[in-house]
Amino acid sequence: MRSGCLQFGSGWSNANYWYAAAAASSHPIATKLLQVAKQAARGHAQLERHVDNYGSSWRPDRFVGLCAEAAASKEPERLSYCARVMQAEFDLLLEHCYSQL
């Protein structure tokens, strides 16, 4: 196994590991992602409260926690919210990478 390719844990704990390794809360897309998360939460009191607790910076650990809870509960509203924010994160990361070419 090559150095640097080790993964620890699985599932949600693994997501938190890689977010921390990438310093995701300070990544160039973090501000935009927080804006997207706040916009996606509008009209859903529970989700609005959740994302408001992030303060002024993206909190990937809290987002992963919400997604883990949503997956366990299978609550459609939270699952849909998590999927929208994950898709936005992917899109923003691709845009960021492309802008670096």
HELIX and SHEET records of a PDB file:
HELIX    1   1 GLY A   11  ALA A   21  1                                  11    
HELIX    2   2 ALA A   24  SER A   26  5                                   3    
HELIX    3   3 ALA A   30  ALA A   41  1                                  12    
HELIX    4   4 ALA A   45  ASP A   52  1                                   8    
HELIX    5   5 PRO A   60  SER A   73  1                                  14    
HELIX    6   6 PRO A   76  SER A   99  1                                  24    
END                                                                             
